[in-house]
């Protein structure tokens, strides 16, 4: 690719990716050595494997290799492609091996949580006792329960902290103002007529 360094680095921004993220690279999953657009794409494919013993989830921090979507060069994890000089993600986290061109989400890495979050660092604080990030509107105004986000949802029994979406219903977990956590399974059940609140 020819052009100035600035033209190269911004080339293709928001033009590549999957339904989960806009990014200019794919990942090589170290667990199965397959190439996917992102860890969610990997996890969706792996959860559909015929043999249940083959099903698995990708650990984001274990990703070592990425493939530039612009020039197809496989390389170690880095923000800028070593071959064509394109920025593979406007937001990049070397800890989570996470790339995203859509920086309107306000991504930030929380060292205490150990993951990247969205919504802008200035809008959240990490409660060390609860073990998670909360909106600044809840600072000094939430019921502090030790490791509350690491408990199981009473409906689907998944750990609330790691729920990004419920694969069967595409639902997200929610946090109530008093720090009780529950998946939006309750919302799904209420709207479906299965649960009355």
SULGI-V503147 format. One record per residue. SS is DSSP state (a for helix, b for strand, c for the rest). OMEGA is omega in whole degrees, 0 to 359 (none if undefined). NEAR is the number of other ideal C-beta (glycine too) atoms within 10 Angstrom. Layout:
# SULGI-V503147
SS_OMEGA_NEAR, SS_OMEGA_NEAR
This chain:
# SULGI-V503147
c_180_13, c_179_5, c_180_11, c_179_8, a_180_9, a_177_8, a_180_12, a_186_18, a_181_18, a_183_14, c_174_18, c_182_20, c_181_17, c_182_11, c_182_11, c_175_20, b_184_22, c_181_14, c_181_10, c_185_15, c_169_20, b_182_19, c_184_28, c_174_25, b_172_27, b_180_23, b_170_25, b_181_17, c_182_23, c_183_13, c_183_13, c_177_15, c_178_8, c_180_13, b_180_15, b_177_21, c_180_18, c_182_23, a_178_23, a_176_18, a_177_20, a_184_23, a_177_19, a_180_16, a_182_14, a_180_19, a_181_13, c_181_9, c_184_12, c_181_6, c_182_6, a_179_7, a_177_6, a_182_9, c_183_13, c_176_14, c_180_14, c_174_22, c_188_12, a_183_18, a_182_14, a_181_11, c_181_22, c_185_11, b_174_17, b_179_25, b_179_17, b_180_22, c_181_19, c_185_20, c_177_16, c_180_11, c_174_15, b_187_14, b_175_16, b_179_9, c_176_18, c_181_12, c_184_17, b_180_17, c_181_25, c_182_12, c_187_14, c_177_18, c_179_17, c_175_25, b_186_21, c_175_26, c_178_25, c_170_20, b_179_20, b_175_20, b_181_19, c_179_11, c_182_12, c_184_16, c_187_20, b_180_23, b_174_24, b_177_21, c_183_21, c_184_16, a_175_12, a_180_9, a_181_14, c_181_14, c_173_21, b_178_17, b_175_16, b_180_15, c_182_8, c_176_11, c_181_15, c_180_12, b_173_18, b_179_19, b_176_18, c_177_14, c_179_13, c_181_12, a_183_14, a_181_9, a_184_15, b_172_22, b_179_15, b_176_15, b_183_20, c_181_10, c_179_11, c_178_21, c_180_17, b_176_22, b_178_22, b_176_21, b_179_14, a_177_13, a_179_10, a_179_19, c_183_11, c_183_7, c_176_12, c_177_19, c_185_12, c_180_14, c_184_16, c_179_11, c_184_11, a_181_22, a_180_21, a_176_14, c_181_16, b_173_13, c_182_18, c_181_13, c_183_15, c_177_19, c_172_9, c_178_15, b_186_13, a_183_21, a_185_18, a_179_11, c_173_20, c_173_13, c_176_16, c_187_18, c_185_13, c_183_10, c_179_14, c_181_9, c_180_17, c_176_11, b_180_21, b_178_15, b_178_19, c_186_10, c_180_12, c_174_12, c_171_19, c_179_15, b_177_22, b_176_17, b_175_23, c_173_21, a_181_22, a_178_17, a_179_16, a_182_18, a_179_15, a_181_13, a_180_10, a_180_9, c_182_7, c_183_8, c_177_13, c_179_6, c_none_6
